[in-house]
Amino acid sequence: MDESVEVLCEKQGEAGLITLNRPKALNALTLTMIREMRRALDAWAQDPAVTRVVVQGAGEKAFCAGGDIRQLTEDLRAGRREEALAFWREEYQLNIRIKRYPKPYIALIDGIVMGGGVGVSLHGAYRVAGDRYLFAMPEVGIGFFPDVGATYALPRLPGQTGMYLALTGERVKRADAMMLGLATHAVASGNLAGLREALIAGDPVEVALSRVAIDPDPAPLEAERPTIDSCFSAGSVVEILTRLDQAAEKGSEFAARTVAGMRAKSPTSMALAFEQVRRGAAMDFEEAMRTEFRIVSRIGDGHDFYEGVRAVLIDKDNQPRWQPASLDQVDRAVIEHHFANLGDRDLEVA
């Protein structure tokens, strides 16, 4: 496959087939890819010969590991703010298009699906998980926030699991993804090519899926649901940490591991993510996406996004120096400002 073409959008049989084609970059999204996907989806929505859309990632490691965050921070740091915001604006508009798509949208996910990859898969009707499926929204670890529709999706997961995923950035394998509803079908990796061909051939989507779907393994996270629900239902991030500490003192290794991980994350990012999930429960999808664009329009004004990307992606010392360094120093007014209306710069639902 020619890797000079970042995304392949082609009609095959009854399917519009999208292949994210940057395997060496774990199929991370670029603005070119977003625009090409949008162009294809708009065309296929009007094309009676296309009865479904199938999305896949090239290579064996990733469906899509997110957006090109390193490039975006470089743009912001260099004063190319509008270039960075163009990426997020059009990415979020693409997420809305997928959420409202009039034809079955099937993501074949076999490998890493994080950040922007979640945005181009989770909002479709079908999320098919192969053996290598690995989901995460790890943004609080790089001074960012869970975007691409997480404001809407995470509060709608069972119990407090959405708040847990937002504040920890924890990775989720297939069995847990099925339990949480992040994935709709489990399929052996070896059967995904056959499924794709059946979908291209025009087999009814539900029939094609039912032929190859398997029962997922037991979900390890299920045993921790009581701890998650009791701790992450607290009224602030500080109180969540307190409850986790208490659960750890009572012998919960899960709580001890979770609270230690959270204390390494950006306090500002956790405060933002907490507020997102809390508010997002009452939002429709478009309002959630407008909210995320308001946040991302201001994220470059702070310190932690640049510092997180430096520590995790550039220098890779994994020793970010967050400012402020603790939750009790996070200014409530700063968090509120991230959610404020942008006026005529608000996201257009296009």
N, C-alpha and C positions, 0 to 999 in steps of 0.2 A: 504494500500500500504506500502511495506517495506521501511522505510526511511533510512535503512542502505545502500541501493542502491541509489546513488546520482542522477543517470539518467537512465531511462529505455528506451532502444532502441529495438523495437520488430517489427516484420512483422505481420500485421493484415490485412487479405484480400489483397487488392491491395496497401495498404499503408505501408510505413515505418513510424511507430509512435514513436516519441520521447517525453518522459515526463520528464521534469525537476522536480526532486523529493526531494527538500529540503524545504518543505513549511515553517518550523519554521525559516529558514534563508531567507525567501522570494525568495527561489529558486536561490540564488546567485551562480554564476559559480565558480567551482574549476577546477584546471588543469585536474583532473581525468574526470570530466564531459566533458570538451573540447575534450580530447583525445577519449573518448568513442563516442561522437557525430561524430567526424571526421571519426573514424573507420567505424561507421554505414553508414554514407553518402557515403563514398568511396565504400563500399560493395553494397549498394542499387543502386548506379549509374550504376553498371554493371549487375544488377539483373532484367531481363525482367518481373518478377512477381511483381515487385514494380513499380507502375506507378506514384506515388506521395508521397511526404513526408509531414507529419502533425506534428507540434510541439506545445506542450501545457505545462502549468505549473501546478503542483499539488497544491491543496488547493484553497481557495477562495480569497486570498489577492493579490497574485502577479503572473504574468507570469514569470518575472525574474527581480530582483531589481539591478542587476549588477554583478560585480566580487567581490571577497572577498578582498576588498580594505584594510581592517584592517590587514589581514595576509600579504598582499603584502608590506605594509609599515613596518611591523615587519621584514620581510625578508631583505628589503633594509637597515633598521637601524642596523640590526645584521650583515651586510656585506654579506648576502646571495643574492648578486646581480643577479647571474646567475639563481637562482631559480625563482626570481621575473620576470626576463626577459624571462624565458622559458614560463611562463604563458602568457605574452603579445604576444610573438612571435607566439605561437600556437593558441592563441585566434584570432589574426589578420589573420593568415593563414586560420582558420576556416571561418572567415567572407568572405574571398575571395572565398572559396569553395562554400559558400551559394550563393554569388552574381552570380557566374558562373554555378550554379547547372543546369544540363541538364533536370531535371524533375520538374514539379510544386512543389513548396515549400510553404506550407500554415501554417502560424503562427496563432493560436487561442489565442488571447490576451484578458484576462478578469481580469483586475487588474493592478498592477504596472508594467511598463516596463521602465527601466532606465539603463543607462550605458551599461554593457555587454549584458543585455537583449535586448537592441536595436540592438546590433550587430548580435544576432542570430534570429532576426525577420525582421528588416526593409529591409534587402537586398534580401529577398525572394520575389517571385512574388505576393504573397497574404498576406495581413495583416488584419486579421478579428478582429474587435474591439467589445467586449462585453460591457454591460452597465457600468462595473466598470473600463474600460480602463483609464489608467493614465500614460502619457508619460512625461519624462523629461531627459534632459542631464544636471545634476546639478553640473558638475565637477568644474566649476570656484569657487564654494562655498567651495571646500575642497582643493584648491591649486593644482588641477590637470588640465586636459584639455579634451574637448569632443573628445573621440577617437572612436574605433570600427567602423570606416567608416564615422564618422560625417564630416570629412574633405571633403569627396566627396558628401555626402547626403545633408548637410545643405545648401551649396550654390545653390543647385538645387530646393529648396523650393520656393514658390511664393515670388516675390519682395525681401524685406530684412528680411523676417521672419526667415530665417536660421541664419542670423547674430544676430537677436534678441534672438533666443533660445540659441545660443552659449554663448552670453555675460550675459544673465540673469539667465539661468538655470530654467526658468519658467516652471511650470507644464501645461500640455495640456490635456484636456479631449476629449472625443470621437468626439463631433461635430467639434471642432477646428482641430482635427487630420484628419478628413475627408476632411475638407476645405483645409488643408495644403498638403494633399497627404501622410501623415505619415501612415494612415490607408486606405485600399482600399475598405473595406466593413464594414458596421455596422450591427450587428446581436444581437438580444435580448439574454441576458445571458442564458435564459431558453432554447434557441434553439441551443446552441453550441454543446451539446452532440449529438443531432440528426444530426447536420451537420457533426460532426466527424464520426458518423456511416455511413452516406451516402458516405463520402469520402473513408472510409474503404471498403465499398461495391463496390466501383469502379464507382460510378456515375461520369459523366463528371464534372470536377471541376467547370466550369462556371455555369453549370446547377444547381449543388448542392448549390452553393452560391446564385444564383438568386432566388431560392425558399425561402430562409430565410432572405435575405438582406432587411433591412428597410431603409427608408429615415432618415438621421441624423437630429437632431434638428438644428435650426439656430446656426451658429458659432459666439460666443460672440466676438472673436478676429477680426472678419471681420470689425467691426465698428472702430477698432483701426489701421487698415491697413494703412491709410494715414499717421498717426503719426509714425508708425513703419518705413514705407518706407522713409519718409523725414528725420527722425532722424538717423536711422541706415545705411543710405547710406553715411554718413560722412567718411572722410578719415583717421580718427584715433579714438581710444576709447575716448580720451579727447574731441574731437569735438562732438562725439555722446552724451556725458554727457552734453556738453554745449547746444546742440540742445534740449535735453530732458528738461533741466532747463528752456529754453525759452518757450517750449510748456507748461510746468507746470505753468509758470508765466501767460500764456494766459488762464489758467483755465483747462488744461487737467489733470484730476485726474490720468488717466492711466500713463501719463508721470511722474508725481510726484512720484507715487508708484514705477515705473520702475527704475527711477534714484536713488531713495533711496535704493532699493534692490541692484543695481549694486555697489553702494559705499561701501557695506559690503563685496563684493567679493574680491578675491586675485587680486591685480593689475597685477602681473606677469601672472597669469592665463588668465586674460582678454586680455592682450597684445598678448599672445600666440594664444588664440582662435580667436581673430580678424585676425591675420596673417594666421591662418589655413583656415578660411572661404574665405579670400581674395585670397589666392593662390589656394585653392582647386577647385575653379570654372573652372580652366584650366587643371586640372589633370584628368587622367583616374583613375579607382578604385584602380588598383595595385599601381600606383604612390602615391595615397593618403594613402594607407596602409603602404607603405615604409616610407612615411613622418611621419606618426604617430609613427612608431617604432623608428625613429630617435629621436622624441621628448621624448617618454617614456624612452628611454635609458639614457636620461639626466635629467629627472624630479627629480630623487633621489639625484642629486648633489646639489639641492637648498634647501631652507628652508620651503617653503609654503606648500608642500604636507604633510609633517610630521605634521606641525602645524594645517593645516585644518582638517586632520583626528583626531588629538588630540581633537580639539575644538568641532567637530561635532559628531564624532563616539565614542570616548573614554571617555573624561571628560564630554562631552555634555554640556559645558558651553556656547557654541555658541558665544564665544568671541575670535576669532582667532586674533593673533597679526602678521599681515603680514609683511614680509621684502622683498623688500621695502614696505613702508606703503602707498605710493601714486603713481599714474601713471607717474607723471613727474620725479619720481626717478628711474623708470624702465630703465635699461641699454639696449639700442637697440642692442648692440653687444651680450648680453646674449640671447636675443630672437633669433637673427640670428643663434647663435651657436646651438640652439635646432634643427634647420632645416638642419644642415650641414650633408653631406654624412658620413656614418659610415664605408665606405670602405668594407672590407671583412666581417664586422659584420652587414651589411645592411640586411633587411628582405628578405629572399628567398621566392619567390612566388612558393609555393609547393602545 
